[in-house]
């Protein structure tokens, strides 16, 4: 079966059985950031962005993603958001193992892009399900909090520059 | 078959690969899946895949050009099963092909023919002597007895059905034992000593303990990626024993070691990968890559990982303890029984390590320990020191809590009373007193004794309160556990080879540490040490894992990754360079290895002395709340105090402990992640050598958790991981016991 998708900004055709998990199809396409963890959709290692929302690709049959936009960490790592998240993680002392990166980074992105003032407890609840593969929950939450604060600082700076220019 | 000519090339090879083995892919990669024996015993006559599609291949033991067997720690096992199979799930071959899903589906179509000559004979005999017992097909006149036999042939292990009892009896045998005796047990017969020690005047406590934690399933499963490049074979796998893998592949494929490049990929997961079992998997994939001249990827399924790659061994530890009324242990007997599966090349070492750990740091005068390893028809097992220690500590610490309950002492009192540092006849020497500061601090920060007393009173009154089920309060308990973590084993072991390290300072201020790359946390610690001693920028320090073939360490990696020892060696090398750097031209190198003197403190023959180079200690208290309606556990708090000597990086240490706690919490209850957001972790200042800290959590948390649950349920939980059903049953049992006790009291009252 041919399934047209937009993978990492490129229009491509995925050749696969409709019920094949998106995870295995993406792995075959060379997306090594998509890892197989629990295969139950909870650990986060296979997370990708489907139409800008993080989803566990091990539980999504490839047949339902026709014409949808899929972003994996390979492409997301070239964005500003990624850099801010990684700086936040670095500040918190997170050293990622490489196996669970997708889950942690895309979960942080999901919180990060909502532009809400989340409490620490709310952030904890949103990332609690992720596998404690290489980072403990408290440190991960610290990393996300740092990333949010870095993003806010950057936004404030940009606004200030714009208002100065207007004047 | 003559060996192929070695292609000339530099002997130096990098052992470190950047990624996980499952990340590697090359055009034309074929996926492999393992064909496993459906029967636990029987003779394999033929393996076939009818209608194998084009481009798909079957690889069996017949395709092995060299030795069909591998040797691990003097134990010989098969690469692929042939002739007689010895356990259900034994790998018999591979199906290889370009589509992973088709490869997996072909596994269902494999036809394995078992030799049933004996059955055939029995049938023929039956036909000759009596009327046939098998009704042949009525529709097909040509159908004869051989067709029936053909069909039966393809069924798994009929021999097994025929003579199952005999086979099981034949296969279960004791493969390793260790016995340790001291005090009265050393000088008199066991029965006689028992009679003298286990009298009516002492409190006798007896129980069996099982800790069988299942590793979480969010890690990469085991496997390998292999390909041929000319005459060179490249193997990517998460091995921790490079030399073993190199030698096994060389023997199996009959090619020189120089032609094999092992790339040690990243390791994910709580437990280290399976040592000899990783070698076996990588060798199986190499056979396919060598024969088909195509890249091969073998990734085992999660189910296979759970069934055939479980860390450690299934163990049952039974104690019988005689305690005086003041809480002092008069005699301790421990029976350790573990199942090594079909075989385990490390059975003796596991028995030895259990024997040492099973008394923790308590030193009873009269001691009798017997560890036995028995085989079974279960899959073979490997060694996991992490798992051995935690099973032993789980047993002894729970037993101590039970003893505290029986002697009506506080858990810390019973522990302190039995440290007995003046007992000179105790076979194992530890610096047991280092545990005291950690114990005192944990009691203080967790307010343990107050909670213990109040929860105990609470649990006694639970029965009355529970009469009104709609208003039952949560059941609460608190548990204590103490344990140590060892650094360097002095006994006989494949894991105790003297570690070596080399540091080189170059003219441009760059420093190179030559060693197999440890974990990222340990790498940071090494780099910090080098930067501090040699006063160079930390960015200039690099770890080089390129080795000459002959230089690759012989022993498994676990043996030389001990942070305390290795960091000590890095420091020594740096100090050595620092002394010379201003008098000698650069580059300057310094090589250091562990002094063999340390080993002399252990008497191998008598199995006594100082078993470890150094220890780190910890005490943990856990407070648990159990919902009386849903049987859902919640940890209200974890308090832990650690003495790991000089703390090299407190921040990293703290993160490691928190991470280990979370990983452990995912394994305590079946299918559930127990939550806890309240941790208090303290480190004690001490002059001890730097030690590992991560495993301390694994050694204390299960015992502290089950003790807390036991107090909450007012009955003893003897097995982890637990289930809600098990907890419900225990509550029922506890209620029944209380009812019986109160009935007895009423009867006694009436009688009076």
Interface residues (C-beta under 8 A of the other chain):
Chain A: X17 X20 X24 X30 X32 X35 X36 X37 X38 X39 X40 X43 X45 X93 X95 X97 X98 X99 X100 X124 X128 X131 X132 X133 X134 X135 X136 X137 X138 X139
Chain B: X19 X20 X22 X23 X25 X100 X101 X216 X217 X218 X219 X220 X221 X266 X268 X269 X299 X302 X520 X521 X651 X652 X655 X658 X659 X661 X662 X663 X666 X675 X677
